[in-house]
Amino acid sequence: MNEEISKRRAPSADEPQGNYVGIGLVNPKSPTNVGAVLRAAGCYGADEVCYTGSRFELARRFATDTKQMAEKIPLLGVDDLLALVPQGGEPVLVDLIPGATPLPDFVHPDRAFYIFGPEDGTLDPALFAGVKRVVYVPTTGCMNLAASVNVILYDRLAKAHRAGTAAS
C-alpha cells in the first residue's frame, strides 16, 4: 500500500503552511461510502483521502465515485494514517468516544487530518492515544461514514465562512 504515498497532494515540509484538509478512513468496508467520501472531498476542497485495512481493497472495483474525484484527489491505501499528518497539521479523531467535543463547539484547525473510524466499530484507543483533538457529531442515532465526512467538512466550511476565512 505505501507505494502510493508518492501520489500525495499534501504539502511537504518546504511548502507553504496554508490550509490543508486530509481525510483518513480506518478500514472502511463499503465502497459506496468511500465513493461518497471522495465526492464530499471534492465538494469541500479536501486535499487527499487515505485509508487503512484490506476491506476496501477487496471491494474497490465496485466503488461509486460518480464524479471521478479519485482522478483529482489522491485515494491512498496506507498502513499508518498518523504517519501522513503533514508538518504543522493536526490529527483530529471523529468518533463518539468519552472526552470528545460536540461538533457545534469544535474549532477546526487550519491544517487538519480528520480520522474517521470504521462503519462497524470505533477507533482503537491504543493506536490513537496521542491524538488530543476528538470531535463527534451529536445525533440521536449513528450516521454512516460518508454522512459523517459530509457533516464535518460542511461544518468546517460554514465556520470558516462565518469567520471570513473561507477560501473563495
MIVEX-75654 format. One record per residue: x, z, y of N, C-alpha, C in turn; residue in three letters; residue number from 1. Coordinates in nm, 2 decimals, padded with zeros to 4 digits. Layout:
N
+--------+--------+--------+--------+--------+--------+--------+--------+--------+------+-----+
:   n.px :   n.pz :   n.py :  ca.px :  ca.pz :  ca.py :   c.px :   c.pz :   c.py : rest :  nr :
+--------+--------+--------+--------+--------+--------+--------+--------+--------+------+-----+
:      X :      Z :      Y :      X :      Z :      Y :      X :      Z :      Y :  ala : NUM :
...
+--------+--------+--------+--------+--------+--------+--------+--------+--------+------+-----+
***
This chain:
168
+--------+--------+--------+--------+--------+--------+--------+--------+--------+------+-----+
:   n.px :   n.pz :   n.py :  ca.px :  ca.pz :  ca.py :   c.px :   c.pz :   c.py : rest :  nr :
+--------+--------+--------+--------+--------+--------+--------+--------+--------+------+-----+
:  00.08 :  00.00 : -00.12 :  00.00 :  00.00 :  00.00 :  00.08 :  00.00 :  00.13 :  met :   1 :
:  00.19 :  00.07 :  00.13 :  00.27 :  00.09 :  00.25 :  00.34 : -00.03 :  00.30 :  asn :   2 :
:  00.34 : -00.14 :  00.23 :  00.40 : -00.26 :  00.28 :  00.31 : -00.32 :  00.39 :  glu :   3 :
:  00.19 : -00.28 :  00.40 :  00.10 : -00.33 :  00.51 :  00.13 : -00.26 :  00.64 :  glu :   4 :
:  00.22 : -00.16 :  00.65 :  00.25 : -00.09 :  00.77 :  00.30 : -00.19 :  00.88 :  ile :   5 :
:  00.37 : -00.29 :  00.84 :  00.42 : -00.39 :  00.94 :  00.31 : -00.46 :  01.01 :  ser :   6 :
:  00.19 : -00.46 :  00.97 :  00.08 : -00.52 :  01.03 :  00.02 : -00.44 :  01.14 :  lys :   7 :
:  00.07 : -00.32 :  01.16 :  00.00 : -00.23 :  01.26 :  00.01 : -00.28 :  01.40 :  arg :   8 :
: -00.10 : -00.24 :  01.48 : -00.10 : -00.27 :  01.62 : -00.07 : -00.15 :  01.70 :  arg :   9 :
: -00.05 : -00.04 :  01.64 : -00.02 :  00.09 :  01.71 :  00.11 :  00.08 :  01.78 :  ala :  10 :
:  00.11 :  00.13 :  01.90 :  00.23 :  00.13 :  01.99 :  00.35 :  00.20 :  01.92 :  pro :  11 :
:  00.46 :  00.15 :  01.93 :  00.58 :  00.21 :  01.88 :  00.64 :  00.31 :  01.99 :  ser :  12 :
:  00.74 :  00.38 :  01.95 :  00.80 :  00.48 :  02.04 :  00.84 :  00.43 :  02.17 :  ala :  13 :
:  00.88 :  00.30 :  02.18 :  00.94 :  00.25 :  02.30 :  00.83 :  00.17 :  02.38 :  asp :  14 :
:  00.71 :  00.17 :  02.34 :  00.60 :  00.11 :  02.41 :  00.53 :  00.20 :  02.51 :  glu :  15 :
:  00.46 :  00.15 :  02.61 :  00.39 :  00.24 :  02.70 :  00.29 :  00.33 :  02.63 :  pro :  16 :
:  00.27 :  00.45 :  02.68 :  00.18 :  00.55 :  02.62 :  00.04 :  00.55 :  02.68 :  gln :  17 :
: -00.03 :  00.43 :  02.67 : -00.16 :  00.42 :  02.72 : -00.26 :  00.47 :  02.61 :  gly :  18 :
: -00.39 :  00.44 :  02.64 : -00.49 :  00.48 :  02.54 : -00.47 :  00.42 :  02.41 :  asn :  19 :
: -00.51 :  00.49 :  02.30 : -00.49 :  00.44 :  02.16 : -00.60 :  00.50 :  02.08 :  tyr :  20 :
: -00.67 :  00.42 :  02.00 : -00.77 :  00.48 :  01.91 : -00.74 :  00.42 :  01.77 :  val :  21 :
: -00.70 :  00.51 :  01.68 : -00.69 :  00.48 :  01.54 : -00.79 :  00.54 :  01.46 :  gly :  22 :
: -00.83 :  00.48 :  01.35 : -00.93 :  00.54 :  01.26 : -00.87 :  00.55 :  01.12 :  ile :  23 :
: -00.88 :  00.67 :  01.06 : -00.83 :  00.69 :  00.93 : -00.94 :  00.73 :  00.84 :  gly :  24 :
: -00.95 :  00.66 :  00.72 : -01.06 :  00.69 :  00.63 : -01.00 :  00.75 :  00.50 :  leu :  25 :
: -01.04 :  00.86 :  00.46 : -00.99 :  00.92 :  00.34 : -01.07 :  00.88 :  00.22 :  val :  26 :
: -01.01 :  00.80 :  00.14 : -01.06 :  00.75 :  00.01 : -01.21 :  00.70 :  00.02 :  asn :  27 :
: -01.23 :  00.60 :  00.11 : -01.37 :  00.55 :  00.12 : -01.41 :  00.49 : -00.01 :  pro :  28 :
: -01.54 :  00.50 : -00.04 : -01.59 :  00.44 : -00.17 : -01.67 :  00.32 : -00.15 :  lys :  29 :
: -01.73 :  00.30 : -00.03 : -01.83 :  00.20 : -00.01 : -01.77 :  00.08 :  00.08 :  ser :  30 :
: -01.76 : -00.04 :  00.02 : -01.71 : -00.15 :  00.10 : -01.81 : -00.18 :  00.21 :  pro :  31 :
: -01.94 : -00.15 :  00.20 : -02.04 : -00.17 :  00.30 : -02.00 : -00.08 :  00.42 :  thr :  32 :
: -01.97 :  00.04 :  00.40 : -01.93 :  00.13 :  00.51 : -01.80 :  00.09 :  00.57 :  asn :  33 :
: -01.70 :  00.05 :  00.49 : -01.58 :  00.01 :  00.55 : -01.60 : -00.12 :  00.64 :  val :  34 :
: -01.68 : -00.21 :  00.60 : -01.71 : -00.33 :  00.68 : -01.78 : -00.28 :  00.81 :  gly :  35 :
: -01.87 : -00.19 :  00.80 : -01.94 : -00.14 :  00.92 : -01.84 : -00.06 :  01.01 :  ala :  36 :
: -01.75 :  00.01 :  00.95 : -01.64 :  00.08 :  01.03 : -01.56 : -00.03 :  01.11 :  val :  37 :
: -01.52 : -00.13 :  01.04 : -01.45 : -00.24 :  01.11 : -01.53 : -00.30 :  01.23 :  leu :  38 :
: -01.66 : -00.32 :  01.20 : -01.74 : -00.37 :  01.31 : -01.74 : -00.27 :  01.43 :  arg :  39 :
: -01.76 : -00.14 :  01.40 : -01.76 : -00.04 :  01.51 : -01.62 : -00.04 :  01.58 :  ala :  40 :
: -01.51 : -00.05 :  01.50 : -01.38 : -00.05 :  01.56 : -01.37 : -00.17 :  01.66 :  ala :  41 :
: -01.42 : -00.28 :  01.62 : -01.42 : -00.40 :  01.71 : -01.51 : -00.38 :  01.84 :  gly :  42 :
: -01.63 : -00.32 :  01.82 : -01.72 : -00.30 :  01.93 : -01.66 : -00.20 :  02.03 :  cys :  43 :
: -01.59 : -00.10 :  01.98 : -01.54 :  00.01 :  02.07 : -01.39 :  00.00 :  02.10 :  tyr :  44 :
: -01.33 : -00.11 :  02.06 : -01.19 : -00.13 :  02.10 : -01.08 : -00.04 :  02.03 :  gly :  45 :
: -01.11 : -00.01 :  01.90 : -01.01 :  00.06 :  01.83 : -00.89 : -00.03 :  01.80 :  ala :  46 :
: -00.77 :  00.03 :  01.78 : -00.65 : -00.04 :  01.76 : -00.63 : -00.07 :  01.61 :  asp :  47 :
: -00.67 :  00.01 :  01.52 : -00.65 : -00.01 :  01.38 : -00.74 :  00.08 :  01.29 :  glu :  48 :
: -00.76 :  00.04 :  01.17 : -00.83 :  00.12 :  01.07 : -00.74 :  00.13 :  00.95 :  val :  49 :
: -00.72 :  00.25 :  00.90 : -00.63 :  00.27 :  00.79 : -00.71 :  00.35 :  00.69 :  cys :  50 :
: -00.68 :  00.34 :  00.56 : -00.75 :  00.42 :  00.46 : -00.65 :  00.46 :  00.35 :  tyr :  51 :
: -00.69 :  00.57 :  00.28 : -00.62 :  00.61 :  00.16 : -00.70 :  00.59 :  00.04 :  thr :  52 :
: -00.64 :  00.62 : -00.07 : -00.72 :  00.61 : -00.20 : -00.73 :  00.47 : -00.26 :  gly :  53 :
: -00.78 :  00.47 : -00.38 : -00.79 :  00.34 : -00.45 : -00.94 :  00.29 : -00.46 :  ser :  54 :
: -01.04 :  00.37 : -00.43 : -01.17 :  00.32 : -00.45 : -01.21 :  00.20 : -00.37 :  arg :  55 :
: -01.16 :  00.20 : -00.24 : -01.20 :  00.08 : -00.16 : -01.12 : -00.04 : -00.21 :  phe :  56 :
: -01.00 : -00.03 : -00.25 : -00.92 : -00.14 : -00.30 : -01.00 : -00.21 : -00.42 :  glu :  57 :
: -01.06 : -00.13 : -00.50 : -01.13 : -00.18 : -00.62 : -01.25 : -00.26 : -00.58 :  leu :  58 :
: -01.31 : -00.23 : -00.46 : -01.43 : -00.29 : -00.42 : -01.41 : -00.38 : -00.30 :  ala :  59 :
: -01.28 : -00.40 : -00.25 : -01.25 : -00.47 : -00.13 : -01.31 : -00.61 : -00.12 :  arg :  60 :
: -01.32 : -00.68 : -00.23 : -01.37 : -00.82 : -00.22 : -01.52 : -00.82 : -00.18 :  arg :  61 :
: -01.58 : -00.71 : -00.19 : -01.73 : -00.70 : -00.16 : -01.75 : -00.65 : -00.01 :  phe :  62 :
: -01.64 : -00.64 :  00.06 : -01.65 : -00.58 :  00.20 : -01.75 : -00.67 :  00.28 :  ala :  63 :
: -01.81 : -00.60 :  00.37 : -01.92 : -00.66 :  00.46 : -01.87 : -00.66 :  00.60 :  thr :  64 :
: -01.76 : -00.71 :  00.63 : -01.71 : -00.72 :  00.77 : -01.77 : -00.85 :  00.83 :  asp :  65 :
: -01.89 : -00.84 :  00.87 : -01.97 : -00.95 :  00.91 : -01.91 : -01.02 :  01.04 :  thr :  66 :
: -01.83 : -00.95 :  01.12 : -01.78 : -01.00 :  01.24 : -01.63 : -01.04 :  01.22 :  lys :  67 :
: -01.58 : -01.04 :  01.10 : -01.44 : -01.07 :  01.07 : -01.34 : -00.99 :  01.15 :  gln :  68 :
: -01.37 : -00.86 :  01.18 : -01.28 : -00.78 :  01.26 : -01.15 : -00.76 :  01.19 :  met :  69 :
: -01.14 : -00.77 :  01.06 : -01.01 : -00.75 :  00.99 : -00.91 : -00.86 :  01.03 :  ala :  70 :
: -00.96 : -00.97 :  01.09 : -00.87 : -01.07 :  01.14 : -00.81 : -01.03 :  01.27 :  glu :  71 :
: -00.87 : -00.93 :  01.34 : -00.83 : -00.89 :  01.48 : -00.77 : -00.75 :  01.48 :  lys :  72 :
: -00.83 : -00.66 :  01.39 : -00.79 : -00.52 :  01.38 : -00.73 : -00.50 :  01.24 :  ile :  73 :
: -00.61 : -00.45 :  01.24 : -00.55 : -00.43 :  01.10 : -00.63 : -00.33 :  01.02 :  pro :  74 :
: -00.65 : -00.36 :  00.89 : -00.71 : -00.27 :  00.79 : -00.60 : -00.25 :  00.69 :  leu :  75 :
: -00.55 : -00.13 :  00.69 : -00.43 : -00.10 :  00.62 : -00.45 :  00.01 :  00.51 :  leu :  76 :
: -00.42 : -00.02 :  00.39 : -00.42 :  00.08 :  00.28 : -00.28 :  00.16 :  00.29 :  gly :  77 :
: -00.29 :  00.29 :  00.30 : -00.17 :  00.37 :  00.31 : -00.18 :  00.49 :  00.22 :  val :  78 :
: -00.07 :  00.56 :  00.21 : -00.06 :  00.68 :  00.13 : -00.09 :  00.81 :  00.21 :  asp :  79 :
: -00.04 :  00.81 :  00.34 : -00.05 :  00.93 :  00.42 : -00.10 :  00.89 :  00.56 :  asp :  80 :
: -00.22 :  00.93 :  00.59 : -00.27 :  00.90 :  00.72 : -00.20 :  00.97 :  00.84 :  leu :  81 :
: -00.16 :  01.09 :  00.82 : -00.09 :  01.17 :  00.92 :  00.04 :  01.10 :  00.96 :  leu :  82 :
:  00.10 :  01.03 :  00.87 :  00.23 :  00.96 :  00.90 :  00.21 :  00.85 :  01.00 :  ala :  83 :
:  00.09 :  00.81 :  01.02 :  00.06 :  00.69 :  01.10 :  00.02 :  00.73 :  01.24 :  leu :  84 :
:  00.01 :  00.86 :  01.27 : -00.03 :  00.90 :  01.41 :  00.09 :  00.86 :  01.50 :  val :  85 :
:  00.07 :  00.78 :  01.60 :  00.18 :  00.73 :  01.68 :  00.23 :  00.84 :  01.77 :  pro :  86 :
:  00.35 :  00.82 :  01.82 :  00.41 :  00.92 :  01.91 :  00.32 :  00.94 :  02.03 :  gln :  87 :
:  00.30 :  01.07 :  02.06 :  00.21 :  01.10 :  02.17 :  00.07 :  01.10 :  02.13 :  gly :  88 :
:  00.04 :  01.07 :  02.01 : -00.10 :  01.06 :  01.96 : -00.14 :  01.20 :  01.90 :  gly :  89 :
: -00.27 :  01.22 :  01.89 : -00.32 :  01.34 :  01.83 : -00.41 :  01.31 :  01.72 :  glu :  90 :
: -00.39 :  01.37 :  01.60 : -00.48 :  01.35 :  01.49 : -00.61 :  01.44 :  01.52 :  pro :  91 :
: -00.72 :  01.39 :  01.49 : -00.85 :  01.46 :  01.51 : -00.93 :  01.44 :  01.38 :  val :  92 :
: -00.95 :  01.56 :  01.31 : -01.04 :  01.55 :  01.19 : -01.18 :  01.55 :  01.23 :  leu :  93 :
: -01.26 :  01.47 :  01.16 : -01.40 :  01.46 :  01.18 : -01.47 :  01.50 :  01.05 :  val :  94 :
: -01.52 :  01.63 :  01.05 : -01.57 :  01.69 :  00.93 : -01.65 :  01.81 :  00.97 :  asp :  95 :
: -01.74 :  01.84 :  00.88 : -01.83 :  01.96 :  00.90 : -01.76 :  02.08 :  00.83 :  leu :  96 :
: -01.66 :  02.14 :  00.90 : -01.59 :  02.25 :  00.84 : -01.58 :  02.37 :  00.94 :  ile :  97 :
: -01.56 :  02.49 :  00.89 : -01.55 :  02.60 :  00.98 : -01.45 :  02.58 :  01.09 :  pro :  98 :
: -01.49 :  02.62 :  01.21 : -01.40 :  02.61 :  01.32 : -01.40 :  02.48 :  01.40 :  gly :  99 :
: -01.48 :  02.38 :  01.35 : -01.49 :  02.25 :  01.41 : -01.57 :  02.26 :  01.54 :  ala : 100 :
: -01.54 :  02.18 :  01.64 : -01.60 :  02.18 :  01.77 : -01.72 :  02.08 :  01.76 :  thr : 101 :
: -01.84 :  02.12 :  01.81 : -01.95 :  02.03 :  01.81 : -01.92 :  01.91 :  01.90 :  pro : 102 :
: -01.96 :  01.79 :  01.87 : -01.92 :  01.67 :  01.94 : -01.96 :  01.68 :  02.09 :  leu : 103 :
: -02.08 :  01.74 :  02.13 : -02.11 :  01.74 :  02.27 : -02.01 :  01.82 :  02.35 :  pro : 104 :
: -01.94 :  01.92 :  02.29 : -01.84 :  02.00 :  02.36 : -01.70 :  01.95 :  02.35 :  asp : 105 :
: -01.68 :  01.84 :  02.27 : -01.54 :  01.80 :  02.24 : -01.49 :  01.71 :  02.35 :  phe : 106 :
: -01.36 :  01.73 :  02.38 : -01.29 :  01.64 :  02.48 : -01.19 :  01.56 :  02.40 :  val : 107 :
: -01.22 :  01.43 :  02.40 : -01.13 :  01.33 :  02.33 : -01.00 :  01.32 :  02.39 :  his : 108 :
: -00.89 :  01.32 :  02.31 : -00.76 :  01.29 :  02.36 : -00.75 :  01.14 :  02.40 :  pro : 109 :
: -00.66 :  01.11 :  02.49 : -00.64 :  00.97 :  02.53 : -00.59 :  00.89 :  02.41 :  asp : 110 :
: -00.50 :  00.95 :  02.33 : -00.44 :  00.88 :  02.22 : -00.48 :  00.95 :  02.09 :  arg : 111 :
: -00.59 :  00.91 :  02.03 : -00.65 :  00.98 :  01.92 : -00.64 :  00.90 :  01.79 :  ala : 112 :
: -00.61 :  00.97 :  01.68 : -00.62 :  00.91 :  01.55 : -00.72 :  00.99 :  01.47 :  phe : 113 :
: -00.85 :  00.94 :  01.47 : -00.96 :  01.01 :  01.40 : -00.95 :  00.99 :  01.25 :  tyr : 114 :
: -00.96 :  01.10 :  01.18 : -00.95 :  01.10 :  01.04 : -01.09 :  01.15 :  00.98 :  ile : 115 :
: -01.16 :  01.06 :  00.91 : -01.29 :  01.09 :  00.85 : -01.28 :  01.11 :  00.70 :  phe : 116 :
: -01.35 :  01.21 :  00.66 : -01.35 :  01.24 :  00.51 : -01.43 :  01.14 :  00.43 :  gly : 117 :
: -01.42 :  01.15 :  00.30 : -01.49 :  01.06 :  00.21 : -01.64 :  01.08 :  00.22 :  pro : 118 :
: -01.71 :  00.98 :  00.19 : -01.86 :  00.99 :  00.19 : -01.92 :  01.09 :  00.10 :  glu : 119 :
: -01.85 :  01.12 : -00.01 : -01.90 :  01.21 : -00.11 : -01.82 :  01.34 : -00.12 :  asp : 120 :
: -01.76 :  01.38 : -00.01 : -01.68 :  01.50 : -00.02 : -01.64 :  01.55 :  00.12 :  gly : 121 :
: -01.53 :  01.63 :  00.13 : -01.48 :  01.68 :  00.25 : -01.33 :  01.67 :  00.25 :  thr : 122 :
: -01.27 :  01.69 :  00.37 : -01.13 :  01.68 :  00.38 : -01.06 :  01.79 :  00.31 :  leu : 123 :
: -00.95 :  01.77 :  00.24 : -00.87 :  01.87 :  00.17 : -00.79 :  01.95 :  00.27 :  asp : 124 :
: -00.83 :  02.08 :  00.29 : -00.76 :  02.17 :  00.39 : -00.61 :  02.17 :  00.37 :  pro : 125 :
: -00.56 :  02.16 :  00.25 : -00.42 :  02.16 :  00.22 : -00.34 :  02.04 :  00.28 :  ala : 126 :
: -00.41 :  01.93 :  00.28 : -00.35 :  01.81 :  00.34 : -00.35 :  01.81 :  00.49 :  leu : 127 :
: -00.44 :  01.87 :  00.55 : -00.46 :  01.86 :  00.70 : -00.45 :  01.99 :  00.77 :  phe : 128 :
: -00.39 :  02.09 :  00.71 : -00.38 :  02.23 :  00.76 : -00.32 :  02.23 :  00.90 :  ala : 129 :
: -00.22 :  02.14 :  00.93 : -00.15 :  02.14 :  01.06 : -00.23 :  02.07 :  01.17 :  gly : 130 :
: -00.34 :  02.01 :  01.14 : -00.42 :  01.95 :  01.25 : -00.51 :  02.05 :  01.32 :  val : 131 :
: -00.49 :  02.05 :  01.45 : -00.55 :  02.15 :  01.53 : -00.69 :  02.11 :  01.59 :  lys : 132 :
: -00.71 :  01.98 :  01.60 : -00.84 :  01.93 :  01.66 : -00.93 :  01.89 :  01.55 :  arg : 133 :
: -01.05 :  01.95 :  01.55 : -01.15 :  01.92 :  01.45 : -01.28 :  01.91 :  01.52 :  val : 134 :
: -01.36 :  01.81 :  01.49 : -01.49 :  01.79 :  01.55 : -01.59 :  01.75 :  01.45 :  val : 135 :
: -01.72 :  01.79 :  01.48 : -01.83 :  01.75 :  01.39 : -01.94 :  01.70 :  01.47 :  tyr : 136 :
: -02.03 :  01.62 :  01.41 : -02.15 :  01.57 :  01.48 : -02.26 :  01.66 :  01.43 :  val : 137 :
: -02.32 :  01.74 :  01.52 : -02.43 :  01.83 :  01.49 : -02.56 :  01.75 :  01.46 :  pro : 138 :
: -02.60 :  01.75 :  01.33 : -02.72 :  01.68 :  01.29 : -02.80 :  01.77 :  01.19 :  thr : 139 :
: -02.92 :  01.74 :  01.16 : -02.99 :  01.82 :  01.07 : -02.97 :  01.77 :  00.92 :  thr : 140 :
: -02.90 :  01.66 :  00.91 : -02.86 :  01.61 :  00.77 : -02.73 :  01.54 :  00.79 :  gly : 141 :
: -02.67 :  01.49 :  00.68 : -02.54 :  01.43 :  00.69 : -02.56 :  01.28 :  00.71 :  cys : 142 :
: -02.47 :  01.23 :  00.79 : -02.46 :  01.08 :  00.82 : -02.37 :  01.02 :  00.72 :  met : 143 :
: -02.38 :  00.89 :  00.71 : -02.28 :  00.82 :  00.63 : -02.16 :  00.79 :  00.71 :  asn : 144 :
: -02.05 :  00.74 :  00.65 : -01.92 :  00.72 :  00.71 : -01.93 :  00.63 :  00.83 :  leu : 145 :
: -01.99 :  00.52 :  00.81 : -02.00 :  00.42 :  00.92 : -02.08 :  00.47 :  01.04 :  ala : 146 :
: -02.19 :  00.55 :  01.01 : -02.26 :  00.61 :  01.12 : -02.18 :  00.71 :  01.20 :  ala : 147 :
: -02.10 :  00.79 :  01.13 : -02.02 :  00.89 :  01.19 : -01.91 :  00.82 :  01.28 :  ser : 148 :
: -01.85 :  00.72 :  01.23 : -01.75 :  00.65 :  01.31 : -01.81 :  00.59 :  01.44 :  val : 149 :
: -01.93 :  00.53 :  01.43 : -02.00 :  00.48 :  01.54 : -02.03 :  00.59 :  01.65 :  asn : 150 :
: -02.08 :  00.70 :  01.60 : -02.12 :  00.81 :  01.69 : -01.99 :  00.86 :  01.76 :  val : 151 :
: -01.89 :  00.89 :  01.69 : -01.76 :  00.94 :  01.75 : -01.71 :  00.84 :  01.85 :  ile : 152 :
: -01.70 :  00.71 :  01.82 : -01.65 :  00.61 :  01.91 : -01.74 :  00.59 :  02.03 :  leu : 153 :
: -01.87 :  00.60 :  02.01 : -01.96 :  00.59 :  02.13 : -01.94 :  00.71 :  02.22 :  tyr : 154 :
: -01.94 :  00.82 :  02.16 : -01.92 :  00.95 :  02.24 : -01.79 :  00.94 :  02.32 :  asp : 155 :
: -01.69 :  00.89 :  02.26 : -01.56 :  00.87 :  02.34 : -01.58 :  00.78 :  02.46 :  arg : 156 :
: -01.64 :  00.67 :  02.43 : -01.66 :  00.57 :  02.54 : -01.75 :  00.62 :  02.65 :  leu : 157 :
: -01.86 :  00.69 :  02.61 : -01.96 :  00.74 :  02.71 : -01.89 :  00.85 :  02.79 :  ala : 158 :
: -01.81 :  00.94 :  02.73 : -01.75 :  01.04 :  02.81 : -01.64 :  00.98 :  02.90 :  lys : 159 :
: -01.57 :  00.88 :  02.86 : -01.47 :  00.81 :  02.94 : -01.54 :  00.74 :  03.06 :  ala : 160 :
: -01.65 :  00.68 :  03.03 : -01.73 :  00.61 :  03.13 : -01.78 :  00.71 :  03.24 :  his : 161 :
: -01.83 :  00.82 :  03.20 : -01.88 :  00.92 :  03.29 : -01.76 :  00.98 :  03.38 :  arg : 162 :
: -01.64 :  00.99 :  03.32 : -01.53 :  01.04 :  03.39 : -01.46 :  00.93 :  03.47 :  ala : 163 :
: -01.51 :  00.81 :  03.46 : -01.45 :  00.70 :  03.54 : -01.31 :  00.65 :  03.48 :  gly : 164 :
: -01.29 :  00.68 :  03.35 : -01.16 :  00.64 :  03.29 : -01.18 :  00.53 :  03.18 :  thr : 165 :
: -01.30 :  00.48 :  03.17 : -01.33 :  00.38 :  03.06 : -01.26 :  00.25 :  03.10 :  ala : 166 :
: -01.20 :  00.19 :  02.99 : -01.14 :  00.05 :  03.01 : -01.24 : -00.05 :  03.04 :  ala : 167 :
: -01.21 : -00.14 :  03.13 : -01.32 : -00.24 :  03.16 : -01.29 : -00.37 :  03.09 :  ser : 168 :
+--------+--------+--------+--------+--------+--------+--------+--------+--------+------+-----+
***
